[in-house]
Structure formats: structure tokens, C-alpha cells
Amino acid sequence: MSIIQAHAQALLDLLAAAPGTVPLVVLDGAVPAGRTPPYVLAYLTVRTPSGEMPADSTSLDMDSDRIVLTAYLHCVGGNAAAARAVAGRVRGQLLNVVPVIAGRECWPIRQDDGQPPQRDETTGVLVMDQVDVYRLETLPA
């Protein structure tokens, strides 16, 4: 598994493990035809910012070894309350959690942004979509 896929899988696995009487349905980048809410639709992107030299370092390599995974999570429900409920389960699973990724030092997951639920009736059925943005950063261990 690539290092990028390992980051994505760590976050998706955290979401899939959300407690509750009904499993949290986690979709990676696509909604299958006929899928009805509630669910979380995840769009994940990875950046490798340029290396930063720590204040106590004498190295000049400036490698881009930091990985920043940004998760755009569409928390979808049949109404605004349902979308917020999905968003609450997502928040409970991700916020401040330090995932485990082999060979990486992970920081706590942070929430960077969020929007209130938005109406979508393009399919003829009302769904509400609340987008929250989370960030996972790691360095080599």
C-alpha cells in the first residue's frame, strides 16, 4: 500500500468504526446509484508541503516529508437534522484523534472548515448535505 493510500485508509477506517446502532456508511469519492441517506461521502486529497527546517537542525536537505491529508466530508441526510447527526458522528470519530500509520508520526486530526446543511433536490428527493473539512498531518517516525 502506498503512503498516500495508507493515510486515506487510516481516515476511512476511523469513520467506518463509528459506534452506533446503525453503521455509518462511508463512501470513498462516489455515491452508487440508488444509495439513499444517511451516508458520508469522502473526497480526500494529499499535499506534501516543502520541507521546513526545525530551529535546532543543521540539515539543509529541506525534503518534502510532511504529508497533509485533507478530507472533504459530505455528511448527507434526508433533512437538516439528519445531516447534522451524521456530521456529529463524523466529528466524534475524527476530531482530536491521533491515528496510527506505520512509519509515520501523526498529529491529532483537526477540523479546518464547515458549512451548514445545503438543500439538494436535483434527484427529485430532498437530501441535505453538510460539508466539513478535516486535516491529518504526519511526518516520518
PLY file of the C-alpha trace (Angstrom):
ply
format ascii 1.0
element vertex 141
property float x
property float y
property float z
element edge 140
property int vertex1
property int vertex2
end_header
0.00 0.00 0.00
1.36 3.44 -0.90
1.97 6.00 1.84
-0.82 8.15 0.40
-3.27 5.25 0.39
-2.22 4.41 3.96
-3.24 7.92 5.06
-6.57 7.71 3.23
-7.28 4.24 4.61
-6.49 5.33 8.18
-9.10 8.09 7.98
-11.70 5.95 6.19
-11.22 3.15 8.74
-11.77 5.60 11.61
-15.04 6.72 10.03
-16.22 3.17 9.34
-15.64 2.28 13.01
-18.11 4.91 14.28
-20.21 3.48 17.10
-23.99 3.44 16.85
-26.93 1.14 16.38
-26.84 1.86 12.64
-23.46 1.58 10.86
-22.06 4.81 9.43
-21.97 4.30 5.66
-18.72 5.72 4.30
-18.38 6.24 0.54
-14.99 6.99 -1.00
-15.50 9.52 -3.77
-18.71 8.23 -5.38
-22.33 7.53 -4.50
-23.69 4.33 -6.05
-26.94 4.62 -7.98
-29.92 4.21 -5.70
-27.99 4.94 -2.49
-30.19 6.76 0.00
-29.10 8.81 3.01
-27.68 8.79 5.57
-24.05 8.46 4.50
-20.70 10.22 4.44
-19.17 10.91 1.04
-15.41 11.42 1.37
-13.17 13.29 -1.03
-9.55 13.04 0.07
-6.51 14.93 -1.16
-2.88 14.81 -0.09
-0.28 17.57 -0.14
3.42 17.30 0.58
4.47 20.82 1.50
8.11 21.78 1.07
10.37 20.75 3.89
10.80 23.01 6.87
13.99 23.17 8.86
13.46 22.85 12.62
15.15 25.58 14.65
17.64 23.11 16.16
18.52 21.41 12.85
21.72 21.76 10.87
20.39 19.75 7.90
19.90 21.55 4.61
18.05 18.81 2.71
14.61 20.51 3.02
12.88 17.28 1.92
9.12 17.31 1.48
8.48 14.58 4.01
5.42 16.06 5.72
2.09 14.75 4.47
-1.14 16.70 4.87
-4.32 14.79 4.08
-7.40 16.98 3.69
-10.77 15.27 3.92
-13.82 16.99 2.43
-16.63 15.06 4.08
-20.19 15.42 2.79
-22.45 14.42 5.66
-25.73 13.60 3.93
-29.15 13.06 5.48
-32.79 13.19 4.49
-33.24 16.51 6.32
-31.10 19.11 8.09
-31.26 17.34 11.46
-30.17 14.05 9.88
-27.24 15.74 8.11
-26.16 17.31 11.40
-26.45 13.93 13.12
-24.14 12.35 10.53
-21.74 15.30 10.94
-21.81 14.76 14.71
-20.86 11.11 14.33
-18.04 12.08 11.97
-16.79 14.72 14.42
-16.86 12.21 17.27
-14.76 9.78 15.27
-12.15 12.20 13.92
-11.67 15.34 15.98
-8.50 15.18 18.14
-7.90 11.52 17.26
-4.30 10.51 16.61
-4.43 7.72 14.03
-1.77 5.04 13.66
0.07 4.87 10.32
3.10 2.59 10.09
6.35 4.53 9.87
4.68 7.91 10.49
4.34 10.27 13.44
0.74 11.51 13.39
-0.72 14.67 14.87
-4.30 14.91 16.14
-6.90 15.30 13.39
-8.25 18.85 13.22
-11.35 20.40 11.68
-10.47 23.25 9.31
-13.85 24.30 7.96
-17.54 23.51 7.80
-20.77 24.61 6.17
-24.37 24.36 7.31
-26.53 21.75 5.56
-27.45 22.66 1.97
-30.64 21.54 0.19
-30.33 19.32 -2.87
-33.47 18.29 -4.74
-31.84 17.62 -8.13
-32.83 13.95 -7.98
-36.43 14.75 -7.11
-35.90 13.73 -3.48
-34.74 16.12 -0.78
-31.30 15.44 0.66
-29.32 17.76 2.90
-25.54 17.92 2.53
-23.31 19.36 5.26
-19.64 19.63 4.23
-16.97 19.52 6.92
-13.23 19.67 6.24
-10.73 17.77 8.38
-6.92 17.67 8.29
-4.44 14.91 9.16
-0.73 15.75 9.22
2.17 13.34 9.57
5.97 13.15 9.45
8.27 10.15 9.15
8.65 8.42 12.51
0 1
1 2
2 3
3 4
4 5
5 6
6 7
7 8
8 9
9 10
10 11
11 12
12 13
13 14
14 15
15 16
16 17
17 18
18 19
19 20
20 21
21 22
22 23
23 24
24 25
25 26
26 27
27 28
28 29
29 30
30 31
31 32
32 33
33 34
34 35
35 36
36 37
37 38
38 39
39 40
40 41
41 42
42 43
43 44
44 45
45 46
46 47
47 48
48 49
49 50
50 51
51 52
52 53
53 54
54 55
55 56
56 57
57 58
58 59
59 60
60 61
61 62
62 63
63 64
64 65
65 66
66 67
67 68
68 69
69 70
70 71
71 72
72 73
73 74
74 75
75 76
76 77
77 78
78 79
79 80
80 81
81 82
82 83
83 84
84 85
85 86
86 87
87 88
88 89
89 90
90 91
91 92
92 93
93 94
94 95
95 96
96 97
97 98
98 99
99 100
100 101
101 102
102 103
103 104
104 105
105 106
106 107
107 108
108 109
109 110
110 111
111 112
112 113
113 114
114 115
115 116
116 117
117 118
118 119
119 120
120 121
121 122
122 123
123 124
124 125
125 126
126 127
127 128
128 129
129 130
130 131
131 132
132 133
133 134
134 135
135 136
136 137
137 138
138 139
139 140
